[in-house]
């Protein structure tokens, strides 16, 4: 009887060992299928994507809406990454989010410039709309109704992948002036070391008369998996 008990105990041990090996093998194989790596604790094929879209509407002496391609600045994207991961309350460029700092301000320019993602877009000069890198433009700063201002509509994303954050501002011109560039910036004041641009959009030049409006809309869509 003892002999039989010993044999049964051995068989149970072998069965348990085989079952454990099967579980481990399945875990490693499943990890390889999911990640492309034999190390199940290694790289995961997760991704996060930020898509920024731009549109504008003109009203008053002329009425139309349009949307154009925009350029995201590397400096601005790096700022977002530092803000998300930062623990010291500081960033390399621009300002750290606070009551007066956040990527929710819109600036305009009447300059015709060529945009490039690699243009430095922060600081006293480069943080101005139309003046990143070697663009050489000038932001509208005069008290003419078109100076830099906070978005009046700031809809935050819901937290689900594919949801959007919408920032909108309607500017009313108090003089005749030309607009052909809009920028999404982090600070309320132009020509400030705290200013950094995330994106800019160049569009066909529009001449606004006194009382004309231009509504700027930036839509940020986050997608992850």
C-alpha positions as CSV (number, residue, x, y, z in Angstrom):
1,X,0.0,0.0,0.0
2,X,2.8,2.4,0.9
3,X,4.4,1.6,-2.4
4,X,1.2,2.5,-4.3
5,X,0.9,5.7,-2.4
6,X,4.5,6.7,-3.3
7,X,3.9,5.9,-7.0
8,X,0.7,7.9,-7.0
9,X,2.5,10.8,-5.3
10,X,5.2,10.7,-7.9
11,X,2.6,10.7,-10.7
12,X,0.9,13.7,-9.2
13,X,4.2,15.5,-9.0
14,X,5.0,14.8,-12.6
15,X,1.5,15.9,-13.7
16,X,1.8,19.2,-11.7
17,X,5.3,19.8,-13.2
18,X,4.0,19.3,-16.7
19,X,1.0,21.5,-16.1
20,X,3.3,24.3,-14.7
21,X,5.6,23.9,-17.8
22,X,2.6,24.2,-20.1
23,X,1.4,27.4,-18.4
24,X,4.9,29.0,-18.6
25,X,5.3,28.0,-22.2
26,X,1.9,29.4,-23.1
27,X,2.8,32.7,-21.3
28,X,6.0,33.1,-23.1
29,X,4.5,32.1,-26.5
30,X,1.6,34.4,-26.0
31,X,4.0,37.2,-25.1
32,X,6.0,36.6,-28.3
33,X,2.8,36.8,-30.4
34,X,1.8,40.1,-28.7
35,X,5.2,41.8,-28.6
36,X,7.4,40.1,-31.1
37,X,9.9,39.3,-28.3
38,X,10.6,36.1,-26.5
39,X,11.0,38.2,-23.3
40,X,7.4,38.5,-22.0
41,X,8.4,41.4,-19.7
42,X,10.1,43.3,-22.6
43,X,8.8,45.8,-25.1
44,X,5.1,46.1,-25.6
45,X,3.6,47.3,-28.9
46,X,1.6,50.0,-27.3
47,X,1.3,53.4,-28.9
48,X,0.1,57.0,-28.3
49,X,-0.6,59.4,-31.0
50,X,-1.5,63.1,-30.9
51,X,-3.3,64.5,-33.9
52,X,-3.7,68.3,-34.2
53,X,-6.2,69.8,-36.6
54,X,-6.9,73.5,-37.5
55,X,-9.9,75.3,-38.9
56,X,-11.1,78.9,-39.2
57,X,-14.2,80.9,-40.0
58,X,-14.4,84.5,-41.2
59,X,-17.5,86.6,-40.6
60,X,-18.6,90.2,-41.3
61,X,-17.9,91.7,-44.7
62,X,-17.1,88.2,-45.9
63,X,-18.3,84.9,-44.7
64,X,-16.6,81.5,-45.2
65,X,-14.9,78.7,-43.3
66,X,-11.9,76.6,-44.2
67,X,-9.4,74.1,-42.8
68,X,-5.7,73.7,-43.6
69,X,-2.8,71.5,-42.8
70,X,-0.8,72.7,-39.7
71,X,2.7,72.1,-38.5
72,X,3.5,70.7,-35.0
73,X,6.8,71.9,-33.6
74,X,9.2,69.4,-32.1
75,X,9.9,71.8,-29.2
76,X,6.2,72.0,-28.4
77,X,5.8,68.3,-28.4
78,X,8.8,67.9,-26.2
79,X,7.2,70.4,-23.8
80,X,4.1,68.2,-23.6
81,X,6.2,65.1,-22.8
82,X,8.1,67.0,-20.1
83,X,4.9,68.3,-18.5
84,X,3.5,64.7,-18.4
85,X,6.5,63.1,-16.9
86,X,8.0,66.1,-15.0
87,X,8.2,65.9,-11.2
88,X,10.2,69.0,-10.4
89,X,7.7,71.6,-11.6
90,X,10.0,72.8,-14.3
91,X,10.5,72.2,-18.0
92,X,13.5,72.8,-20.3
93,X,11.7,75.4,-22.4
94,X,8.6,77.5,-21.7
95,X,6.6,77.5,-18.6
96,X,5.3,74.7,-16.3
97,X,1.5,74.5,-16.3
98,X,-0.2,76.8,-13.8
99,X,-3.1,79.3,-13.7
100,X,-1.3,81.4,-16.3
101,X,0.4,78.7,-18.3
102,X,-1.1,76.0,-20.5
103,X,-1.5,75.1,-24.1
104,X,-4.8,77.0,-24.5
105,X,-3.8,80.4,-25.9
106,X,-4.2,81.4,-29.6
107,X,-2.0,83.9,-31.4
108,X,-2.3,85.4,-34.8
109,X,0.1,86.9,-37.4
110,X,-0.2,88.7,-40.7
111,X,3.2,87.4,-41.9
112,X,3.7,84.9,-44.8
113,X,6.2,82.4,-43.5
114,X,7.3,78.8,-44.2
115,X,6.7,76.5,-41.3
116,X,8.9,73.6,-40.3
117,X,8.6,71.1,-37.4
118,X,12.2,71.6,-36.5
119,X,11.9,75.4,-35.9
120,X,12.7,76.4,-32.3
121,X,9.4,77.6,-31.0
122,X,10.0,78.8,-27.4
123,X,11.3,82.0,-25.8
124,X,11.1,85.7,-26.0
125,X,11.4,85.7,-29.8
126,X,10.8,82.2,-31.1
127,X,7.8,81.8,-28.9
128,X,5.9,84.4,-30.9
129,X,3.5,83.4,-33.7
130,X,5.3,83.6,-37.0
131,X,8.8,83.9,-35.4
132,X,9.8,80.3,-34.6
133,X,13.2,79.4,-35.9
134,X,14.1,81.3,-39.0
135,X,10.5,82.1,-40.0
136,X,11.1,85.8,-39.6
137,X,7.4,86.8,-39.1
138,X,5.8,89.1,-36.6
139,X,2.9,88.3,-34.2
140,X,0.0,90.7,-34.0
141,X,0.4,92.3,-30.6
142,X,-1.3,95.7,-31.0
143,X,-4.6,96.3,-29.2
144,X,-6.6,95.7,-32.4
145,X,-8.8,92.9,-31.2
146,X,-6.5,90.3,-32.8
147,X,-3.8,90.1,-30.1
148,X,-3.0,86.8,-28.3
149,X,-5.8,85.5,-26.1
150,X,-7.1,82.5,-24.3
151,X,-9.5,80.1,-26.0
152,X,-13.0,80.9,-24.9
153,X,-14.1,77.3,-25.5
154,X,-11.8,74.7,-24.1
155,X,-13.4,71.2,-24.2
156,X,-11.2,68.6,-22.6
157,X,-11.1,65.0,-23.9
158,X,-13.3,62.4,-22.1
159,X,-10.4,60.1,-21.3
160,X,-11.3,57.5,-24.0
161,X,-9.0,56.8,-26.9
162,X,-10.0,58.9,-30.0
163,X,-11.7,61.6,-28.0
164,X,-10.9,65.2,-28.7
165,X,-10.0,68.4,-27.0
166,X,-11.3,71.5,-28.7
167,X,-10.0,75.1,-28.3
168,X,-11.9,77.9,-30.0
169,X,-11.5,81.7,-29.9
170,X,-13.4,84.3,-31.9
171,X,-11.4,87.5,-32.5
172,X,-13.1,90.7,-33.6
173,X,-11.0,93.2,-35.5
174,X,-11.1,96.9,-34.5
175,X,-9.2,98.0,-37.6
176,X,-8.4,96.9,-41.1
177,X,-5.6,94.3,-40.9
178,X,-4.4,91.1,-42.6
179,X,-4.3,87.7,-41.0
180,X,-2.7,84.6,-42.5
181,X,-1.2,82.6,-39.6
182,X,-2.6,81.2,-36.4
183,X,-0.6,79.5,-33.6
184,X,-1.4,77.4,-30.5
185,X,0.7,78.8,-27.6
186,X,1.2,78.2,-23.9
187,X,1.3,81.7,-22.4
188,X,-1.0,84.8,-22.4
189,X,1.7,87.3,-23.2
190,X,3.8,87.6,-26.4
191,X,7.5,88.1,-26.3
192,X,7.9,86.2,-23.0
193,X,10.4,83.6,-22.0
194,X,7.4,81.5,-20.8
195,X,5.9,81.2,-24.3
196,X,6.2,78.1,-26.4
197,X,4.3,77.1,-29.5
198,X,2.8,73.7,-30.1
199,X,1.5,74.2,-33.6
200,X,1.0,76.8,-36.3
201,X,-1.2,76.9,-39.4
202,X,-0.7,79.1,-42.5
203,X,-3.7,80.0,-44.6
204,X,-4.7,82.2,-47.5
205,X,-4.3,85.9,-46.5
206,X,-7.6,87.4,-45.2
207,X,-8.1,91.2,-44.8
208,X,-10.4,91.9,-41.9
209,X,-12.2,95.2,-41.7
210,X,-13.4,96.9,-38.6
211,X,-16.0,94.7,-36.9
212,X,-15.1,91.6,-38.9
213,X,-14.5,88.4,-37.0
214,X,-12.2,85.3,-37.4
215,X,-12.9,82.2,-35.4
216,X,-10.0,80.0,-34.8
217,X,-10.4,76.3,-33.8
218,X,-7.7,73.9,-32.8
219,X,-8.8,70.2,-32.3
220,X,-6.4,67.8,-30.5
221,X,-7.2,64.1,-30.8
222,X,-5.3,61.6,-28.6
223,X,-5.3,57.9,-29.7
224,X,-3.7,55.1,-27.9
225,X,-3.7,51.3,-27.6
